[in-house]
């Protein structure tokens, strides 16, 4: 009997030792799901980062799932929010965070951010992910607005054919010289610039320069019928119909094809297209600062935050560790060099590595300089719907020459009815 008891105790000890060793040496990895979206060549760069992270991790395994372009991913995110099946980590546009915050799906992360990271990431980027006193994400893929021009068209035989515009008045003057019929068939086929139908951010620089805003001061709805909004959109319309330097009937796709083939001479663009265009355009791309409008320069800061939807404490800690690794100094430099998304860290911008790179590639100085003039887009829980209605309104005004005030009044009414409780 004593012998049997001793055997039982021995087996129990062996089992306890095995369980202990399993927990300290062979614990199951924490698995994290990561949804991301991108354009141009960012997908490959981000996947490389994830693969590298997984290669040296013994406790965390990240499964990255590419969800297409930004708007495609947002549709999937909204569906996942309804079913409460959101990923552990996701990229989310700054202006879309509010819906997830209001629904209690996204919690503040103030307590996770140490003083060193808080100081190292640019204040304007923090402002994009902060609501009130709370921080809800980590800035990751950041765009500023820059101005491109086709050096082959603006520079002839080493001498300036036209000056590089620094104001929008000069854009119009220069644009008239560059908008021509290249094949003499009576139809203009090369324009100075293109209107990109991206919604509010398309006319935000002009609206903000005039002192206007998208939303009413009391937050009760949008204010599209203000004098400032009318003037901003009229300026865009006049570039097309009065000055004739911008096509009125090109879609974004047609404009993109014209840009690639050299049928657009200059214009505004976001910084994340920089690497792709430098590597693929058949003409020499040069970048300069976004021109001033009425003596002011006010630009949208657009981009994506890394957000942590995990609720389990162990997963939430692991997700934050992964997020902060993605925005490390090394990775944010890589993202800028490989894609064109701005470095989120001051230490990266001030590094010898990046300074040497910019010396050899001067185009890359302008997106960073644009941070001094940039601010986040306004946010709202229904921003996605609001912006879609603004896109449609701008298309009617620019593509079909619809009456500006009629469209502003109708769209303001439609949006505000949608926003009523």
C-alpha positions as a printed NumPy array, in Angstrom:
array([[  0.   ,   0.   ,   0.   ],
       [  2.825,   2.324,   0.927],
       [  4.604,   1.382,  -2.305],
       [  1.519,   2.284,  -4.379],
       [  1.227,   5.644,  -2.632],
       [  4.854,   6.398,  -3.368],
       [  4.331,   5.569,  -7.061],
       [  1.314,   7.874,  -7.215],
       [  3.295,  10.686,  -5.608],
       [  6.173,  10.128,  -8.04 ],
       [  3.832,  10.302, -11.045],
       [  2.204,  13.429,  -9.649],
       [  5.591,  15.112,  -9.201],
       [  6.608,  14.222, -12.755],
       [  3.319,  15.655, -14.058],
       [  3.787,  18.882, -12.078],
       [  7.378,  19.28 , -13.32 ],
       [  6.23 ,  18.712, -16.933],
       [  3.467,  21.323, -16.567],
       [  5.961,  23.782, -15.074],
       [  8.474,  23.247, -17.855],
       [  5.71 ,  23.575, -20.453],
       [  4.627,  26.916, -19.038],
       [  8.111,  28.408, -18.886],
       [  9.657,  26.911, -21.977],
       [  6.994,  25.672, -24.318],
       [  4.102,  28.049, -23.715],
       [  1.74 ,  28.452, -26.622],
       [  2.401,  31.568, -28.673],
       [ -0.022,  34.452, -28.458],
       [ -1.585,  34.756, -31.898],
       [ -2.531,  38.211, -33.143],
       [ -4.577,  39.059, -36.203],
       [ -3.48 ,  42.204, -38.053],
       [ -5.556,  43.815, -40.813],
       [ -3.911,  46.405, -43.   ],
       [ -4.57 ,  48.325, -46.185],
       [ -2.3  ,  50.259, -48.485],
       [ -1.748,  51.663, -51.913],
       [  1.134,  51.487, -54.352],
       [  4.04 ,  49.452, -52.977],
       [  3.301,  49.68 , -49.232],
       [  1.891,  46.154, -48.997],
       [  5.248,  44.492, -49.623],
       [  7.048,  46.787, -47.169],
       [  4.582,  46.13 , -44.332],
       [  4.603,  42.373, -44.943],
       [  8.402,  42.424, -44.698],
       [  8.101,  44.103, -41.306],
       [  5.608,  41.522, -40.067],
       [  7.751,  38.635, -41.307],
       [ 10.791,  40.066, -39.563],
       [  8.855,  40.469, -36.313],
       [  7.644,  36.881, -36.462],
       [ 11.151,  35.625, -37.208],
       [ 12.623,  36.686, -33.874],
       [  9.541,  36.238, -31.701],
       [  9.142,  33.237, -29.441],
       [  5.962,  34.327, -27.671],
       [  3.933,  36.235, -30.268],
       [  2.786,  35.219, -33.744],
       [  1.216,  37.857, -35.995],
       [ -1.029,  36.857, -38.873],
       [ -1.219,  39.791, -41.273],
       [ -4.149,  40.009, -43.691],
       [ -4.074,  42.542, -46.513],
       [ -7.555,  44.038, -46.939],
       [ -7.111,  46.026, -50.154],
       [ -7.206,  49.781, -50.583],
       [ -8.323,  52.101, -47.789],
       [-12.008,  52.279, -48.658],
       [-12.217,  48.533, -49.289],
       [-10.83 ,  47.862, -45.847],
       [-13.198,  50.32 , -44.196],
       [-16.21 ,  48.425, -45.553],
       [-14.776,  45.218, -44.072],
       [-14.034,  46.954, -40.777],
       [-17.577,  48.276, -40.484],
       [-18.955,  44.788, -41.135],
       [-16.611,  43.307, -38.535],
       [-17.682,  45.972, -36.026],
       [-21.334,  44.966, -36.359],
       [-20.522,  41.315, -35.672],
       [-17.927,  42.181, -32.994],
       [-15.268,  40.233, -34.893],
       [-12.639,  42.916, -35.274],
       [ -8.965,  41.953, -35.572],
       [ -6.574,  42.357, -32.65 ],
       [ -4.641,  45.081, -34.483],
       [ -5.704,  47.152, -37.478],
       [ -4.733,  50.166, -39.487],
       [ -7.515,  52.737, -39.379],
       [ -7.783,  56.162, -40.969],
       [ -7.556,  58.95 , -38.409],
       [-10.936,  60.418, -39.244],
       [-12.722,  57.06 , -38.899],
       [-11.751,  56.313, -35.289],
       [-14.78 ,  57.957, -33.661],
       [-17.319,  55.288, -34.582],
       [-15.263,  52.571, -32.878],
       [-14.674,  54.81 , -29.868],
       [-18.366,  55.673, -29.495],
       [-19.358,  52.005, -29.715],
       [-16.887,  51.053, -26.984],
       [-14.855,  48.913, -29.373],
       [-11.719,  51.034, -29.102],
       [-10.362,  51.915, -25.659],
       [ -7.844,  54.616, -24.654],
       [ -4.194,  53.586, -24.59 ],
       [ -2.774,  56.45 , -22.521],
       [ -1.373,  54.06 , -19.92 ],
       [  0.56 ,  52.1  , -22.549],
       [  2.534,  55.051, -23.889],
       [  5.786,  55.871, -22.131],
       [  7.255,  59.367, -21.889],
       [ 10.023,  58.648, -24.403],
       [  7.605,  57.58 , -27.16 ],
       [  5.241,  60.42 , -26.305],
       [  8.033,  62.942, -26.855],
       [  9.569,  61.281, -29.918],
       [  6.423,  61.138, -32.08 ],
       [  5.402,  64.45 , -33.663],
       [  2.696,  66.403, -31.814],
       [  0.609,  66.961, -34.949],
       [  0.475,  63.179, -35.428],
       [ -0.604,  62.626, -31.831],
       [ -3.372,  65.177, -32.374],
       [ -4.763,  62.996, -35.16 ],
       [ -5.317,  60.046, -32.782],
       [ -6.367,  62.019, -29.689],
       [ -9.946,  62.712, -28.687],
       [-10.252,  64.996, -25.675],
       [ -7.553,  63.862, -23.263],
       [ -7.413,  60.283, -24.513],
       [ -5.175,  58.653, -27.117],
       [ -6.712,  55.847, -29.183],
       [ -4.009,  54.812, -31.632],
       [ -0.385,  55.086, -32.695],
       [  0.376,  57.115, -35.869],
       [  1.822,  54.865, -38.574],
       [  1.343,  55.555, -42.31 ],
       [  1.343,  59.345, -42.6  ],
       [  0.838,  61.555, -45.657],
       [  1.348,  65.229, -46.187],
       [  0.445,  67.123, -49.348],
       [  3.206,  68.045, -51.76 ],
       [  3.3  ,  69.551, -55.248],
       [  4.834,  67.662, -58.165],
       [  5.947,  68.885, -61.536],
       [  7.243,  67.25 , -64.68 ],
       [ 10.786,  68.54 , -65.016],
       [ 10.875,  67.528, -68.669],
       [  8.036,  69.97 , -69.378],
       [  9.066,  72.848, -67.134],
       [ 12.787,  72.779, -67.935],
       [ 14.022,  72.968, -71.542],
       [ 17.687,  72.494, -72.545],
       [ 18.885,  73.28 , -69.049],
       [ 17.131,  76.643, -68.865],
       [ 13.812,  77.423, -67.23 ],
       [ 10.956,  77.424, -69.685],
       [  8.51 ,  78.39 , -66.952],
       [  9.025,  79.221, -63.295],
       [  8.11 ,  76.77 , -60.546],
       [  4.887,  78.115, -59.011],
       [  4.872,  79.063, -55.333],
       [  1.321,  80.472, -55.191],
       [ -1.935,  79.276, -56.713],
       [ -2.067,  82.44 , -58.792],
       [  1.251,  81.345, -60.311],
       [ -0.124,  77.815, -60.778],
       [ -2.849,  79.26 , -62.988],
       [ -0.41 ,  81.461, -64.927],
       [  2.063,  78.619, -65.491],
       [ -0.738,  76.156, -66.146],
       [ -2.007,  78.115, -69.12 ],
       [  1.391,  77.69 , -70.798],
       [  1.413,  73.946, -70.154],
       [ -2.18 ,  73.11 , -71.166],
       [ -2.032,  72.393, -74.901],
       [ -3.159,  70.236, -77.794],
       [ -0.039,  68.119, -78.377],
       [ -1.169,  66.344, -81.556],
       [ -2.932,  69.267, -83.302],
       [ -6.289,  67.516, -83.54 ],
       [ -8.159,  70.451, -82.03 ],
       [ -8.617,  68.764, -78.639],
       [ -6.563,  69.642, -75.553],
       [ -4.869,  66.452, -74.392],
       [ -2.254,  67.732, -71.947],
       [ -3.424,  69.66 , -68.928],
       [ -1.515,  71.48 , -66.24 ],
       [ -3.152,  69.572, -63.4  ],
       [ -5.962,  67.291, -62.29 ],
       [ -8.704,  67.515, -59.691],
       [ -8.527,  64.359, -57.566],
       [-11.975,  63.479, -56.304],
       [-11.107,  62.531, -52.713],
       [-13.85 ,  64.413, -50.943],
       [-13.266,  66.98 , -48.23 ],
       [ -9.476,  66.807, -48.294],
       [ -9.549,  67.899, -51.969],
       [-10.665,  71.417, -51.061],
       [ -9.594,  71.564, -47.401],
       [ -6.376,  73.555, -48.104],
       [ -8.41 ,  76.307, -49.761],
       [-11.242,  76.244, -47.208],
       [ -8.847,  76.376, -44.249],
       [ -6.828,  79.177, -45.841],
       [-10.067,  81.168, -45.986],
       [-10.811,  80.41 , -42.337],
       [-13.663,  77.978, -43.015],
       [-14.58 ,  74.63 , -41.465],
       [-16.449,  71.484, -42.452],
       [-18.564,  71.209, -39.303],
       [-20.64 ,  73.846, -37.538],
       [-19.126,  75.301, -34.387],
       [-21.781,  73.687, -32.168],
       [-21.121,  70.289, -33.752],
       [-24.735,  69.93 , -34.901],
       [-23.87 ,  69.14 , -38.501],
       [-21.864,  70.176, -41.538],
       [-21.684,  73.753, -42.773],
       [-21.426,  73.526, -46.541],
       [-23.262,  76.752, -47.351],
       [-20.746,  79.065, -45.708],
       [-19.135,  81.828, -47.744],
       [-15.745,  80.181, -47.243],
       [-16.894,  76.801, -48.582],
       [-18.496,  78.414, -51.613],
       [-15.337,  80.391, -52.397],
       [-13.046,  77.378, -51.96 ],
       [-15.055,  75.148, -54.298],
       [-15.627,  77.99 , -56.766],
       [-11.853,  78.382, -56.991],
       [-11.498,  74.707, -57.985],
       [-14.34 ,  75.013, -60.462],
       [-12.826,  78.163, -61.996],
       [ -9.494,  76.392, -62.527],
       [-11.423,  74.008, -64.753],
       [-14.015,  76.123, -66.536],
       [-12.664,  79.676, -66.424],
       [ -8.92 ,  79.12 , -66.656],
       [ -9.099,  75.817, -68.546],
       [ -5.988,  74.239, -67.044],
       [ -7.749,  71.218, -65.568],
       [ -9.961,  68.652, -67.377],
       [-13.617,  68.637, -66.405],
       [-14.456,  65.163, -67.624],
       [-11.642,  62.888, -66.404],
       [-12.236,  60.339, -63.702],
       [ -9.533,  59.58 , -61.133],
       [ -8.516,  56.547, -63.201],
       [ -8.226,  58.582, -66.408],
       [ -6.284,  61.245, -64.548],
       [ -3.939,  58.606, -63.16 ],
       [ -3.229,  57.275, -66.647],
       [ -2.584,  60.794, -67.916],
       [ -0.241,  61.441, -64.999],
       [  1.777,  58.306, -65.773],
       [  2.06 ,  59.155, -69.464],
       [  3.1  ,  62.777, -68.918],
       [ -0.236,  64.332, -69.89 ],
       [ -0.447,  66.136, -66.53 ],
       [  2.315,  68.677, -65.996],
       [  2.021,  69.419, -62.274],
       [ -0.296,  69.335, -59.305],
       [ -0.924,  68.347, -55.684],
       [ -0.304,  64.815, -54.486],
       [  0.152,  62.85 , -51.279],
       [  3.645,  61.861, -50.196],
       [  3.064,  58.094, -50.174],
       [  3.118,  58.036, -53.971],
       [  6.638,  59.408, -54.102],
       [  8.7  ,  56.212, -54.295],
       [  6.357,  54.481, -56.741],
       [  6.34 ,  57.441, -59.105],
       [ 10.079,  57.992, -58.963],
       [ 10.604,  54.365, -59.914],
       [  7.926,  54.083, -62.605],
       [  7.349,  57.396, -64.35 ],
       [  8.837,  57.776, -67.858],
       [  9.64 ,  61.421, -67.076],
       [ 11.633,  63.267, -64.412],
       [  9.581,  63.903, -61.293],
       [ 10.392,  66.907, -59.156],
       [  8.73 ,  67.861, -55.89 ],
       [  8.236,  71.284, -54.347],
       [  6.162,  72.815, -51.557],
       [  2.397,  73.069, -51.86 ],
       [  1.633,  76.579, -53.194],
       [  0.11 ,  79.198, -50.907],
       [ -3.495,  80.287, -51.352],
       [ -4.415,  83.878, -50.451],
       [ -1.093,  84.069, -48.637],
       [ -1.828,  81.009, -46.469],
       [ -0.632,  77.404, -46.481],
       [ -2.881,  74.966, -44.595],
       [ -2.596,  71.294, -45.535],
       [ -4.367,  68.085, -44.505],
       [ -2.392,  65.538, -42.526],
       [ -3.853,  62.221, -43.631],
       [ -2.96 ,  58.668, -42.819],
       [ -3.506,  55.626, -40.686],
       [ -3.264,  54.786, -37.024],
       [ -2.41 ,  51.405, -35.587],
       [ -5.24 ,  50.555, -33.22 ],
       [ -5.511,  47.845, -30.57 ],
       [ -8.91 ,  46.156, -30.428],
       [ -7.778,  43.356, -28.087],
       [ -9.66 ,  43.168, -24.795],
       [ -7.817,  40.236, -23.193],
       [ -4.989,  41.713, -21.074],
       [ -2.313,  39.307, -22.324],
       [ -3.285,  39.854, -25.962],
       [ -3.637,  43.588, -25.462],
       [ -0.092,  43.804, -24.08 ],
       [  1.241,  41.678, -26.943],
       [ -0.611,  43.799, -29.507],
       [  0.876,  46.991, -28.102],
       [  4.353,  45.466, -28.203],
       [  3.872,  44.613, -31.881],
       [  2.476,  48.063, -32.681],
       [  5.394,  49.868, -31.079],
       [  7.824,  47.651, -32.963],
       [  6.165,  48.643, -36.256],
       [  6.744,  52.314, -35.43 ],
       [ 10.325,  51.837, -34.246],
       [ 12.931,  54.285, -35.507],
       [ 14.313,  51.7  , -37.938],
       [ 10.924,  50.758, -39.372],
       [  9.649,  54.301, -39.786],
       [ 12.798,  55.167, -41.76 ],
       [ 12.285,  52.057, -43.897],
       [  8.661,  53.007, -44.579],
       [  9.745,  56.441, -45.788],
       [ 12.551,  55.207, -48.004],
       [ 10.587,  52.294, -49.47 ],
       [  7.159,  53.915, -49.835],
       [  7.026,  57.611, -48.938],
       [  4.996,  57.485, -45.716],
       [  6.466,  60.071, -43.378],
       [  8.646,  59.059, -40.425],
       [  6.541,  59.368, -37.273],
       [  9.551,  59.832, -34.995],
       [ 11.666,  62.951, -34.541],
       [ 14.649,  60.694, -33.869],
       [ 14.205,  59.189, -37.338],
       [ 14.017,  62.589, -39.047],
       [ 17.123,  63.738, -37.161],
       [ 19.088,  60.545, -37.813],
       [ 22.274,  60.605, -39.883],
       [ 20.814,  57.775, -41.961],
       [ 17.778,  59.763, -43.103],
       [ 19.666,  63.039, -43.471],
       [ 22.157,  61.356, -45.805],
       [ 19.287,  59.792, -47.762],
       [ 17.557,  63.165, -48.2  ],
       [ 20.825,  64.778, -49.316],
       [ 21.015,  62.194, -52.101],
       [ 17.238,  62.355, -52.761],
       [ 16.15 ,  66.   , -52.294],
       [ 12.528,  65.289, -53.275],
       [ 12.105,  63.691, -49.842],
       [ 12.742,  66.908, -47.921],
       [  9.427,  68.491, -48.937],
       [  6.948,  66.054, -47.317],
       [  8.754,  66.467, -43.984],
       [  8.808,  70.265, -44.342],
       [  5.045,  70.149, -45.   ],
       [  4.457,  68.95 , -41.425],
       [  4.856,  72.57 , -40.298],
       [  1.704,  73.499, -42.256],
       [ -0.371,  70.356, -41.731],
       [ -3.323,  69.481, -39.513],
       [ -5.571,  66.419, -39.212],
       [ -8.856,  66.253, -41.072],
       [-11.947,  66.712, -38.905],
       [-13.323,  63.519, -37.385],
       [-16.854,  62.212, -36.864],
       [-18.391,  58.814, -36.25 ],
       [-20.105,  59.106, -39.645],
       [-17.167,  60.662, -41.501],
       [-17.064,  57.806, -44.015],
       [-20.671,  58.473, -45.115],
       [-20.238,  62.242, -44.993],
       [-17.17 ,  62.157, -47.193],
       [-18.802,  59.859, -49.735],
       [-21.625,  62.381, -50.169],
       [-19.067,  65.199, -50.567],
       [-17.224,  63.169, -53.221],
       [-20.467,  62.8  , -55.188],
       [-21.218,  66.514, -54.812],
       [-17.777,  67.55 , -56.071],
       [-18.065,  65.201, -59.029],
       [-21.312,  66.873, -60.064],
       [-19.808,  70.364, -59.693],
       [-16.508,  69.64 , -61.44 ],
       [-17.483,  66.932, -63.942],
       [-20.914,  68.19 , -64.993],
       [-20.687,  71.927, -64.202],
       [-23.595,  71.752, -61.769],
       [-24.525,  74.943, -59.919],
       [-22.3  ,  75.265, -56.865],
       [-24.739,  76.719, -54.335],
       [-27.539,  74.376, -55.389],
       [-25.254,  71.41 , -54.78 ],
       [-23.947,  72.789, -51.487],
       [-27.455,  73.371, -50.151],
       [-28.747,  69.971, -51.234],
       [-25.736,  68.071, -49.898],
       [-25.715,  69.957, -46.587],
       [-29.39 ,  69.119, -46.084],
       [-28.863,  65.463, -47.012],
       [-25.889,  65.027, -44.668],
       [-27.492,  66.808, -41.727],
       [-30.656,  64.739, -42.052],
       [-28.45 ,  61.652, -41.964],
       [-26.763,  62.9  , -38.785],
       [-29.968,  63.613, -36.875],
       [-30.387,  61.384, -33.787]])
